[in-house]
Amino acid sequence: MLATHAKTPADIWTALNGQVYNITAYLPFHPGGEKDLLRGAGKDCTKLFNATHPWVNVEGMLAECLIGIYITEEEATTLAAPESSLESVD
């Protein structure tokens, strides 16, 4: 689902440190320019961010952009599965 928010500069989401952020409004303010910020669009860019900005408090800087918690497709599938096979037992 995160990848669907990377196709247009009018709708850019990214994941950082287990959180999903809508960074669309931040694009024009990024000191490195929009092009650099778009490198993390639609994906988990934690490694990239921490390699280039280890001193930045992303939670504070992007607090207003927070969407929710990031989970992978695999985690989503696991969470959607029945909790136990005992549910089907009469």
N, C-alpha and C positions, 0 to 999 in steps of 0.2 A: 504494500500500500504506500509506503514512503516513496518509492520510486515514481509513483504517479505524480508527485509534487516536484518535478524537476524539469518539466517540459517547457515552461514559459516563465519569464521573469516576473510575471504577475502572480505566481503561486509557487514559492520556493520553500520547501521544508528540508530540514536536516536533523540528524541525530547526533547528540554529543553527550558523552558520559551517561548513557542510559536514558536520556530525556529527548523528546522530539520538540523542535522549535520551528515555528513559521518565521523564517528570516526575510520574508518579502520586504517588509518595511525597512529593514536594516541595510538592504542592498546599496542604496545611494550613499550611505554613511561609512561603509567599510573603508578603512584607510588604504588597503591594498587594491581597492577597486572591485567592481562587480565580478570581473572575470575570475579573480582569485577566489572569491566567496562562492561562486557557482561551481567550483571544483568539488564541493561537498554537497551539492544539491541532490536531494532524493536518495541519500544513503547515510550510513553511519560514518561520520568523518572524524571520530574521536582521535584516531592515530594521527591523522593529518593535522588536526587542530593542535594537539598536544606537542607535536614535533615543531610547529612554527610559533605557537603562543603558550608556552608552558607557564608563564607568569600571569595569564589573564584569568580572572574569575568569571567564567562564562555564565554561571548560574545567576550572578548579580547583573551582569551586563545584558543578558537576554531574558531576564525574568518576565518581562511583559510579552515576550514572544512564545512562552512555553505552551505547548499543546498537550503533552502528556508523557507517559512512560513508553519507551521504545522496547518492543519485543520483536524478535526475528519471526520470519514466516514459520519456521520449525516450531518455535515456542507457541505461536498462535494455534497451530494445528494440534499440538499437545494439549493446550488449554481447552480447545473445543471438543476433544475426545471425551467419551464417558469416563468418569473417575474410576470406575471399577466394573469388572465383569459381573459382579454380584447384582447389579441393577437389573439384569435380565433374568435373574433367578426368581421363580415364584415362591 
